[in-house]
Amino acid sequence: MTWSAVLLVTAVVWAVSVIRSVRLRALVYSLPLPMTLALVSTDYPVGGAQVLGVVGLNLFFVTVAVTHQLWRWPILLADVAGIAVYVALSAGLLAVDIPFEVALAGTLALWLATVLLLRRRASHSDSPRGASAVEAVAVAEARPDGLPPLLKLVVIFVGAILTALLGAVLRGMVVTFPYSGVLVAVEARRQLAEFSRHFARNSLALVGFLTGYHYLQDVSSGVALGAGWAVFAVVAAVLHLPLRPRRVAQARAASRPPGALRPVTEPPTPTGLP
């Protein structure tokens, strides 16, 4: 990767580090900026392996979340485990020729199954245990980070160089390698499970980006990148905009005390009248 890619990864991770909202963190991270630079600076085409690489990105965060939060591994060791999972998946994908349409259909099926599973688990968030988990996330978001912003920027820059060197050996899978994800996982270590859920939903927009690029990459890289970003923007808008009213209604329902009566929308009919 070029120095511009290293600087971009540094900027993305630093921006994520100063954002307190987990949902906004996941959205900023899902922007296909490193993918764009990887496609510009290399001559690797986008095929079925790269689409399945988005699944690898999700497996990376799931691995880090499980090893760090459940198994209590240090966050850097958990990052190494996540990278190992991604590299192993990449080696398997590069060993076979996967048709793009087959990879796309499989990725979409996995995404739909994941979203349905997450929605089913979210239905239990009204329980006291779910409420305590939400409060824990809020406390973690409000907790200040230990490093000053300038020192954190230096650390992120050094980490970006190291991850760029590692990503350079992955050939075509360098497009979806979690350059900034390695460092973002460190920044979001207190909310890894929540971050992984939001990123899993946002990853559909990354699949759209790669799909738009794939079908126009034979025309020119500029046209393909424009189409990819356009598809990404449309899918991201569809994923986020229609859900806001429903989430507001759910938040109001969750904040209502148990046993409280719902507001009356129509006045009752007086007794004795027909």
C-alpha positions as CSV (number, residue, x, y, z in Angstrom):
1,M,0.0,0.0,0.0
2,T,1.1,3.6,-0.6
3,W,1.8,6.3,1.9
4,S,-1.5,7.9,1.0
5,A,-3.3,4.7,2.1
6,V,-1.4,4.8,5.4
7,L,-2.4,8.4,6.0
8,L,-6.0,7.6,5.1
9,V,-6.1,4.7,7.5
10,T,-4.7,6.9,10.2
11,A,-7.3,9.6,9.5
12,V,-10.2,7.1,9.6
13,V,-9.1,5.4,12.8
14,W,-8.4,8.8,14.5
15,A,-11.9,10.0,13.4
16,V,-13.4,6.8,14.8
17,S,-11.5,7.2,18.1
18,V,-13.0,10.7,18.8
19,I,-16.6,9.5,18.0
20,R,-18.5,8.4,21.1
21,S,-21.6,6.9,19.4
22,V,-21.0,3.3,18.6
23,R,-23.5,3.4,15.7
24,L,-21.8,6.4,14.1
25,R,-18.4,4.7,14.7
26,A,-19.5,1.7,12.7
27,L,-20.9,3.9,9.9
28,V,-17.7,5.9,9.6
29,Y,-15.6,2.7,9.6
30,S,-17.8,1.1,6.9
31,L,-17.0,3.9,4.4
32,P,-15.1,2.1,1.6
33,L,-12.1,4.5,1.7
34,P,-9.3,1.9,2.2
35,M,-11.0,-0.2,-0.4
36,T,-10.9,2.7,-2.8
37,L,-7.2,3.3,-2.3
38,A,-6.5,-0.4,-2.6
39,L,-8.3,-0.6,-5.9
40,V,-6.6,2.6,-7.2
41,S,-3.1,1.6,-6.1
42,T,-3.2,-2.0,-7.3
43,D,-4.4,-3.8,-10.5
44,Y,-6.4,-6.5,-8.7
45,P,-9.9,-6.9,-10.2
46,V,-12.9,-7.3,-8.0
47,G,-14.4,-10.8,-8.1
48,G,-16.1,-13.4,-6.0
49,A,-13.3,-13.6,-3.5
50,Q,-13.4,-9.9,-2.7
51,V,-17.2,-10.1,-2.0
52,L,-16.6,-12.9,0.4
53,G,-13.9,-10.8,1.9
54,V,-16.7,-8.6,3.4
55,V,-17.7,-11.8,5.3
56,G,-14.1,-12.0,6.4
57,L,-14.3,-8.4,7.8
58,N,-17.2,-9.4,9.9
59,L,-15.5,-12.6,11.1
60,F,-12.5,-10.4,12.1
61,F,-14.6,-8.3,14.5
62,V,-16.5,-11.3,15.8
63,T,-13.2,-13.1,16.5
64,V,-11.8,-10.0,18.3
65,A,-15.1,-9.6,20.3
66,V,-15.2,-13.2,21.4
67,T,-11.6,-13.5,22.3
68,H,-11.4,-10.2,24.1
69,Q,-14.8,-9.9,25.9
70,L,-15.6,-13.6,26.5
71,W,-12.2,-15.2,26.7
72,R,-10.6,-12.2,28.4
73,W,-7.6,-12.1,26.0
74,P,-5.6,-8.8,25.8
75,I,-7.0,-6.7,23.0
76,L,-3.7,-6.9,20.9
77,L,-3.7,-10.7,21.1
78,A,-7.4,-10.7,20.2
79,D,-6.5,-8.5,17.2
80,V,-3.8,-11.1,16.1
81,A,-6.5,-13.8,16.4
82,G,-8.8,-11.8,14.2
83,I,-6.1,-11.2,11.6
84,A,-5.3,-14.9,11.6
85,V,-8.9,-15.8,10.9
86,Y,-9.0,-13.3,8.0
87,V,-5.7,-14.5,6.5
88,A,-6.8,-18.2,6.7
89,L,-10.1,-17.3,5.0
90,S,-8.2,-15.4,2.3
91,A,-5.9,-18.3,1.6
92,G,-8.9,-20.6,1.1
93,L,-10.7,-18.1,-1.1
94,L,-7.6,-17.5,-3.3
95,A,-7.1,-21.2,-3.8
96,V,-10.3,-21.6,-5.8
97,D,-12.1,-19.7,-8.5
98,I,-15.4,-18.5,-7.2
99,P,-17.9,-17.0,-9.7
100,F,-19.0,-13.5,-8.7
101,E,-22.7,-14.2,-8.8
102,V,-22.3,-17.3,-6.6
103,A,-20.3,-15.4,-4.1
104,L,-22.8,-12.5,-4.1
105,A,-25.8,-14.8,-3.6
106,G,-24.0,-16.6,-0.7
107,T,-22.9,-13.3,0.9
108,L,-26.5,-11.9,0.7
109,A,-27.9,-15.0,2.2
110,L,-25.4,-14.8,5.1
111,W,-26.2,-11.2,5.6
112,L,-29.9,-11.8,5.7
113,A,-29.5,-14.6,8.2
114,T,-27.3,-12.5,10.4
115,V,-29.7,-9.5,10.4
116,L,-32.6,-11.8,11.3
117,L,-30.6,-13.3,14.1
118,L,-29.6,-9.9,15.5
119,R,-33.1,-8.7,15.3
120,R,-34.4,-11.7,17.2
121,R,-31.8,-11.1,19.9
122,A,-32.7,-7.5,20.0
123,S,-36.3,-8.4,20.9
124,H,-35.0,-9.4,24.3
125,S,-33.5,-5.9,25.0
126,D,-36.6,-4.9,27.0
127,S,-35.7,-7.3,29.8
128,P,-33.8,-6.0,32.9
129,R,-30.7,-7.7,31.7
130,G,-30.9,-6.0,28.3
131,A,-31.5,-2.7,30.0
132,S,-28.4,-3.1,32.1
133,A,-26.3,-3.9,29.0
134,V,-27.5,-0.7,27.4
135,E,-26.6,1.2,30.5
136,A,-23.1,-0.4,30.5
137,V,-22.6,0.7,26.8
138,A,-23.7,4.2,27.7
139,V,-21.2,4.4,30.6
140,A,-18.4,3.0,28.4
141,E,-19.1,5.6,25.7
142,A,-19.0,8.4,28.2
143,R,-15.7,7.1,29.7
144,P,-12.7,9.2,28.4
145,D,-9.9,7.4,26.6
146,G,-6.5,7.1,28.3
147,L,-4.2,8.7,25.6
148,P,-4.2,12.3,24.6
149,P,-5.4,13.0,21.0
150,L,-1.9,13.8,19.6
151,L,-0.2,10.8,21.2
152,K,-3.1,8.6,20.0
153,L,-2.6,10.0,16.5
154,V,1.1,8.9,16.6
155,V,0.2,5.4,17.8
156,I,-2.4,5.0,15.2
157,F,0.0,6.1,12.4
158,V,2.6,3.5,13.5
159,G,-0.1,0.9,13.7
160,A,-1.3,1.8,10.2
161,I,2.2,1.3,8.8
162,L,2.4,-2.2,10.3
163,T,-1.0,-3.3,9.1
164,A,-0.2,-1.9,5.6
165,L,2.9,-4.1,5.5
166,L,0.9,-7.1,6.5
167,G,-1.9,-6.4,4.0
168,A,0.6,-6.2,1.1
169,V,1.1,-10.0,1.1
170,L,-2.5,-10.9,0.6
171,R,-2.7,-10.3,-3.2
172,G,-6.3,-9.7,-4.3
173,M,-7.7,-10.0,-0.7
174,V,-5.8,-6.8,0.1
175,V,-8.9,-5.0,-1.1
176,T,-11.0,-6.0,1.9
177,F,-8.1,-6.4,4.5
178,P,-9.2,-4.7,7.8
179,Y,-6.4,-2.1,7.7
180,S,-8.2,0.4,10.0
181,G,-10.2,-2.4,11.6
182,V,-7.2,-3.7,13.5
183,L,-6.8,-0.3,15.2
184,V,-10.6,0.5,15.3
185,A,-11.0,-2.7,17.4
186,V,-8.6,-1.3,19.9
187,E,-10.4,2.0,20.1
188,A,-13.9,0.3,20.3
189,R,-12.7,-2.5,22.7
190,R,-15.3,-1.5,25.4
191,Q,-18.2,-1.8,22.8
192,L,-17.0,-4.6,20.5
193,A,-20.2,-6.6,20.5
194,E,-22.3,-3.5,19.8
195,F,-19.9,-2.3,17.2
196,S,-19.9,-5.7,15.5
197,R,-23.7,-5.7,15.3
198,H,-23.8,-2.3,13.7
199,F,-21.0,-3.1,11.3
200,A,-22.7,-6.3,10.2
201,R,-25.7,-4.4,9.1
202,N,-23.6,-1.7,7.4
203,S,-21.6,-4.3,5.5
204,L,-24.4,-4.7,3.0
205,A,-23.4,-1.3,1.7
206,L,-19.8,-2.5,1.2
207,V,-21.2,-5.5,-0.8
208,G,-23.0,-2.9,-2.9
209,F,-19.8,-1.0,-3.5
210,L,-17.9,-4.0,-4.7
211,T,-20.9,-5.1,-6.9
212,G,-21.1,-1.7,-8.6
213,Y,-17.3,-1.7,-9.1
214,H,-17.3,-5.3,-10.5
215,Y,-19.8,-4.8,-13.2
216,L,-18.1,-1.6,-14.6
217,Q,-14.5,-2.3,-13.9
218,D,-13.9,-3.3,-17.6
219,V,-15.0,0.2,-18.6
220,S,-12.6,2.2,-16.5
221,S,-11.5,2.3,-12.9
222,G,-12.9,5.9,-12.5
223,V,-16.4,4.9,-13.8
224,A,-16.3,1.7,-11.6
225,L,-15.4,3.7,-8.5
226,G,-18.1,6.2,-9.2
227,A,-20.7,3.4,-9.6
228,G,-19.4,1.7,-6.5
229,W,-19.7,4.8,-4.3
230,A,-23.2,5.5,-5.7
231,V,-24.4,2.0,-4.9
232,F,-22.8,2.3,-1.5
233,A,-24.6,5.6,-0.8
234,V,-28.0,4.3,-1.9
235,V,-27.7,1.1,0.2
236,A,-26.5,2.9,3.2
237,A,-29.4,5.4,3.0
238,V,-31.9,2.5,2.7
239,L,-30.3,0.8,5.7
240,H,-30.5,3.8,8.0
241,L,-33.2,6.3,7.0
242,P,-36.3,4.1,7.2
243,L,-35.4,2.7,10.6
244,R,-35.2,6.0,12.5
245,P,-39.0,6.5,13.2
246,R,-39.3,2.9,14.4
247,R,-36.3,3.2,16.6
248,V,-37.7,6.4,18.1
249,A,-41.0,4.6,18.8
250,Q,-39.2,1.6,20.4
251,A,-37.1,3.9,22.5
252,R,-40.2,5.7,23.8
253,A,-41.9,2.4,24.5
254,A,-38.8,1.1,26.4
255,S,-38.7,4.3,28.5
256,R,-42.4,3.9,29.6
257,P,-42.7,2.6,33.1
258,P,-44.0,-1.0,33.5
259,G,-47.8,-1.1,33.7
260,A,-48.2,2.4,32.4
261,L,-51.3,2.9,30.2
262,R,-50.9,3.8,26.6
263,P,-52.1,7.3,25.6
264,V,-55.7,7.5,24.5
265,T,-56.0,8.5,20.9
266,E,-59.8,8.8,20.8
267,P,-62.1,10.1,23.5
268,P,-64.4,7.4,24.9
269,T,-68.0,7.3,24.0
270,P,-70.3,8.7,26.8
271,T,-72.4,6.0,28.5
272,G,-76.1,6.0,27.6
273,L,-75.6,7.4,24.2
274,P,-76.2,5.3,21.0
